[in-house]
Amino acid sequence: MRNSDFKSNFMKITVVLFVAVFAGIFNSCVSAQKTNEKERYKVAVCDWMILKRQKLGSFALAKEIKADGIELDMGGLGNRPTFDSKLGDPVERQKFLDKSKELGVGISSIAMSGFYAQSFAKRETVTQMVNDCIQTMKNMKVKVAYLPLGTQCDLVKYPELRPEIIKRLQWAGKQVGKIGGVIAIETSLSATEERKLLEEIGSKNIKSSFNFANAIDNGRDISSELKILGKKHVAQIHASNTDRVWLENDEAIDMPKIKKTLDEMNWKGWLIVERSRDVTQVHNVKANYGANVAYLKRIFQNK
């Protein structure tokens, strides 16, 4: 073989090897990025909104619509001294844990949705309710509880409740802190005012459960609100709007921009679908939640 032919073949082989190695590295990086984003952003659905409140079937339904997890509710309140929950029963609770493990569907948080319509500021047995939730968190190894300060504790409409709410949340923060957990509150306040509230409470165990719908309903930019709250104040996100159209068709939500914002904040955690149902088929659970889960995964997990 002539020297020139040898050099030519050597160069060709070198180029081929370089391309192959580069392609392998590139594909590995892409694969790692997808894996990291799946671990960084997980998508859940509220069990009560998929009509499976505290039912074992919530895990199978969540798996069917390809959600990573569920937000598991403590059950109704009404006039009871505490939540109507079966999770205090060790046998029943283990069924939930076993089903979660069997299907690979996680539990994003334990919800106290009963406070949507009940008063956290005025109910006399709040200590029992919160302690029951924290005990459930501990027994199920879940680190976040969701507490909506609903219609009766709307701090925009009833600012006079603020001192009592702060007092109770300071106590709750100490209790949940004993298990290394967090209570994520949802309010009607702007991000600026909610951050002031959290700072006044002064507990690292009381954070925000940020809801897209609250920002949209009040004409606020979601990304700007998230930046104001800051990474350390956001425990989880209810990533949906009020019912009208699916997330992918909602002109009020710029999801790629929101992802970019959360990336820049270096935030990670659960994105939970509560609503954003298509009102033309509002009772079609699989269609509505399947579409919204798929869209969030497409944007946040590159799926």
C-alpha positions in Angstrom: 0.0 0.0 0.0 1.3 3.4 -0.9 2.0 5.8 1.9 -0.6 8.3 0.5 -3.3 5.5 0.5 -2.4 4.5 4.0 -2.8 8.1 5.2 -6.1 8.5 3.4 -7.5 5.3 4.9 -6.2 6.2 8.3 -8.0 9.6 8.1 -11.2 8.0 7.0 -11.1 5.5 9.8 -10.3 8.3 12.3 -13.2 10.4 11.1 -15.6 7.5 11.3 -14.5 6.7 14.8 -14.7 10.3 15.9 -18.3 10.5 14.5 -19.3 7.3 16.2 -17.8 8.4 19.6 -19.4 11.8 19.3 -22.8 10.3 18.4 -22.5 8.0 21.4 -21.6 10.8 23.7 -24.4 13.0 22.3 -27.0 10.3 22.6 -25.9 9.5 26.2 -26.2 13.2 27.1 -29.7 13.4 25.6 -30.7 10.3 27.4 -29.2 11.6 30.7 -31.0 14.9 30.2 -34.4 13.1 29.7 -33.7 11.0 32.8 -32.7 14.0 34.9 -35.8 16.0 33.8 -38.1 13.0 34.6 -36.5 12.9 38.1 -36.6 16.7 38.4 -40.2 17.3 37.3 -42.8 14.7 38.2 -46.5 14.9 37.2 -49.3 13.9 39.5 -53.1 14.2 39.6 -55.4 14.9 42.6 -57.2 11.7 43.6 -60.4 13.6 44.5 -60.5 15.3 41.1 -60.2 12.0 39.2 -63.2 10.8 41.3 -61.0 8.4 43.3 -60.7 10.1 46.7 -58.9 7.7 49.0 -59.6 4.8 46.7 -57.1 2.2 45.8 -58.3 2.5 42.2 -56.6 6.0 42.0 -53.2 4.3 41.5 -54.4 2.2 38.6 -56.2 5.1 36.9 -53.1 7.3 37.4 -50.9 4.7 35.8 -53.4 4.3 32.9 -53.2 8.1 32.1 -49.4 7.8 32.6 -49.1 10.1 35.7 -46.1 9.6 37.9 -48.2 9.9 41.1 -51.3 11.1 42.9 -52.0 13.7 45.5 -53.7 11.6 48.1 -56.5 13.2 50.1 -57.2 12.9 53.8 -60.9 12.7 53.1 -63.9 14.9 53.9 -64.4 17.1 56.9 -67.9 18.4 57.2 -68.8 18.8 60.9 -66.5 16.0 62.0 -63.7 16.6 64.5 -61.2 15.4 62.0 -60.9 14.0 58.5 -62.9 11.0 57.3 -59.8 9.0 56.6 -59.1 5.3 56.4 -55.4 6.0 56.3 -55.2 5.8 60.1 -55.9 2.1 59.9 -52.6 0.2 59.5 -54.2 -2.5 57.5 -55.9 -0.1 55.1 -52.9 2.2 54.9 -50.6 -0.7 53.9 -53.0 -1.6 51.0 -52.3 1.9 49.6 -48.5 1.6 50.1 -48.5 -1.8 48.5 -50.5 -0.6 45.5 -48.3 2.4 45.1 -45.2 0.2 45.0 -46.8 -2.5 42.8 -47.8 0.0 40.1 -44.9 2.4 40.4 -47.2 5.3 41.1 -45.9 7.7 43.8 -47.7 9.9 46.3 -46.7 13.5 45.7 -48.4 14.8 48.9 -51.1 14.3 51.4 -53.9 16.8 50.9 -56.2 18.4 53.4 -58.8 19.4 50.8 -61.5 19.6 53.4 -60.2 23.1 54.1 -61.4 24.3 50.7 -64.7 24.9 52.4 -63.9 24.8 56.1 -62.1 27.4 58.2 -58.5 26.7 59.2 -58.7 29.8 61.3 -61.8 29.0 63.3 -62.3 25.2 63.5 -61.7 24.2 67.2 -60.2 20.8 66.3 -57.6 22.0 63.9 -54.8 20.6 66.0 -56.3 17.1 65.8 -56.8 17.5 62.0 -53.3 18.6 61.4 -51.7 16.0 63.7 -53.7 13.3 62.0 -52.4 14.5 58.6 -48.8 14.6 59.9 -49.1 11.1 61.4 -50.3 9.9 58.0 -47.3 11.6 56.3 -45.0 9.9 58.7 -46.5 6.5 58.3 -46.6 6.7 54.5 -43.2 8.4 54.2 -44.6 11.5 52.4 -42.8 14.7 53.0 -45.4 17.3 51.8 -48.9 18.1 53.0 -51.2 20.3 50.9 -53.3 22.9 52.8 -55.6 25.2 50.9 -56.7 28.2 52.8 -60.1 28.1 51.0 -63.1 30.4 50.8 -63.5 30.9 54.5 -59.8 31.9 55.0 -59.4 34.0 52.0 -56.9 36.6 53.3 -57.8 39.1 50.6 -61.5 39.1 51.7 -60.8 38.5 55.4 -57.5 40.1 56.4 -58.7 40.1 60.0 -58.0 36.4 60.1 -54.3 36.8 59.4 -53.0 36.8 63.0 -54.9 33.6 63.9 -53.8 31.9 60.7 -50.2 32.8 61.3 -50.4 31.6 64.8 -51.8 28.3 63.8 -49.4 27.8 60.9 -46.4 28.6 63.2 -47.6 25.8 65.4 -48.2 23.5 62.5 -44.7 24.2 61.1 -43.2 23.0 64.4 -45.2 19.8 64.3 -44.5 18.9 60.8 -40.9 19.9 61.3 -40.6 17.0 63.8 -40.8 14.5 60.9 -38.8 16.7 58.5 -41.9 17.5 56.4 -43.5 20.6 54.9 -47.0 22.0 54.8 -47.6 23.7 51.5 -50.3 26.3 51.8 -52.4 27.8 48.9 -53.7 31.3 49.3 -55.4 33.9 47.1 -52.6 36.4 47.8 -50.2 37.7 45.1 -46.7 36.2 45.2 -45.4 39.4 46.9 -47.9 39.2 49.6 -47.7 35.5 50.0 -43.9 35.7 50.4 -44.5 38.3 53.2 -46.9 35.9 54.8 -44.4 33.1 54.7 -41.6 35.3 56.1 -43.9 36.4 58.9 -44.7 32.8 59.8 -41.0 32.3 59.9 -40.9 28.5 59.5 -38.9 26.6 56.9 -41.6 23.9 57.2 -44.4 26.1 55.9 -44.1 26.9 52.1 -46.3 27.6 49.1 -48.4 25.3 47.0 -48.4 27.6 44.0 -51.5 27.4 41.8 -51.5 28.6 38.2 -55.2 29.4 38.4 -54.8 31.9 41.2 -52.3 33.9 39.2 -54.4 33.8 36.0 -57.7 34.7 37.8 -56.0 37.9 39.1 -54.3 38.9 35.9 -50.8 38.0 37.1 -48.0 36.5 35.1 -47.2 33.0 36.3 -43.5 33.1 35.6 -43.1 36.5 37.3 -45.0 35.2 40.4 -42.8 32.1 40.6 -39.6 34.3 40.5 -41.0 36.5 43.3 -41.8 33.6 45.5 -38.4 32.1 44.9 -37.2 28.5 44.9 -37.1 28.0 48.7 -40.7 29.1 49.2 -42.3 26.7 46.6 -43.0 23.2 47.8 -45.2 22.0 45.0 -47.2 23.4 42.0 -50.8 22.9 41.0 -50.1 23.2 37.3 -53.6 23.8 35.9 -56.2 26.5 35.3 -59.9 26.6 36.0 -62.0 24.4 33.8 -62.4 25.6 30.2 -59.9 23.9 27.9 -57.0 21.5 28.2 -53.6 22.9 29.2 -52.2 22.6 25.7 -55.1 24.8 24.4 -55.0 27.4 27.1 -53.7 30.7 25.8 -53.3 32.0 29.3 -50.5 29.6 30.1 -47.1 29.8 28.4 -45.8 26.4 29.5 -42.4 26.5 27.8 -41.8 29.9 29.4 -42.8 28.5 32.8 -40.4 25.5 32.4 -37.6 27.9 31.5 -38.4 29.9 34.6 -38.3 26.9 36.8 -35.1 25.7 35.1 -33.5 29.0 35.9 -34.7 28.9 39.5 -33.2 25.3 39.7 -36.5 24.2 41.2 -37.6 20.6 41.2 -40.7 18.9 42.5 -44.2 17.8 41.7 -46.5 19.4 39.1 -50.0 18.4 40.0 -53.0 18.5 37.7 -56.1 19.7 39.5 -58.4 21.0 36.8 -58.1 22.4 33.2 -60.9 20.1 32.0 -62.5 20.6 28.6 -66.0 21.9 29.5 -67.5 20.1 26.5 -66.5 16.8 28.1 -66.0 17.8 31.7 -66.9 14.3 33.1 -64.5 12.4 30.9 -61.7 11.8 33.4 -59.4 9.8 31.2 -59.6 12.2 28.3 -59.1 15.4 30.4 -56.4 14.2 32.8 -54.7 12.0 30.2 -54.3 15.0 27.9 -53.1 17.3 30.6 -50.6 14.8 32.0 -49.3 14.1 28.5 -48.8 17.8 27.8 -46.9 18.4 31.0 -44.7 15.5 30.4 -44.1 16.6 26.8 -42.9 20.1 28.0 -41.2 19.1 31.3 -39.9 15.6 30.6 -39.3 15.8 26.8 -41.8 13.0 26.2 
